Amino acid sequence: MLALVLKSSEVIIPMESMVDLKAERKRLEGEIAQSQALIASLEERLKDKAFLSKAPAAVVAKEREKLAERKDKLERLRQRRDELN
């Protein structure tokens, strides 16, 4: 099964015999690493008192929304990776 995890949805295609599972695991690991790095960056930004005090409320809300979306995507990526194991 090939799974693409998009911003707010997943596309699942049963293609076990057509996909290199090792390459798919590697791709997922890369996306997981990117998501973890972005989450860490967003968390640091949202801990920064200077950012929180100077940024407009809408910008802070947008950053919190991005963080929640990225955490959700990370969880879905991990689930897909675990399904391949």
ChimeraX attribute file (.defattr): number of C-alpha atoms within 10 A of each C-alpha:
attribute: neighborCount
match mode: 1-to-1
recipient: residues
	/A:1	17
	/A:2	17
	/A:3	17
	/A:4	15
	/A:5	18
	/A:6	11
	/A:7	11
	/A:8	9
	/A:9	10
	/A:10	13
	/A:11	10
	/A:12	12
	/A:13	10
	/A:14	10
	/A:15	12
	/A:16	11
	/A:17	8
	/A:18	9
	/A:19	12
	/A:20	12
	/A:21	17
	/A:22	11
	/A:23	10
	/A:24	17
	/A:25	17
	/A:26	13
	/A:27	13
	/A:28	20
	/A:29	15
	/A:30	12
	/A:31	17
	/A:32	19
	/A:33	13
	/A:34	14
	/A:35	20
	/A:36	15
	/A:37	12
	/A:38	16
	/A:39	19
	/A:40	13
	/A:41	13
	/A:42	18
	/A:43	14
	/A:44	12
	/A:45	16
	/A:46	17
	/A:47	11
	/A:48	11
	/A:49	11
	/A:50	10
	/A:51	14
	/A:52	14
	/A:53	10
	/A:54	10
	/A:55	12
	/A:56	10
	/A:57	11
	/A:58	9
	/A:59	13
	/A:60	17
	/A:61	13
	/A:62	11
	/A:63	16
	/A:64	16
	/A:65	12
	/A:66	16
	/A:67	20
	/A:68	14
	/A:69	15
	/A:70	20
	/A:71	16
	/A:72	14
	/A:73	21
	/A:74	21
	/A:75	15
	/A:76	19
	/A:77	22
	/A:78	14
	/A:79	11
	/A:80	20
	/A:81	19
	/A:82	10
	/A:83	10
	/A:84	13
	/A:85	8
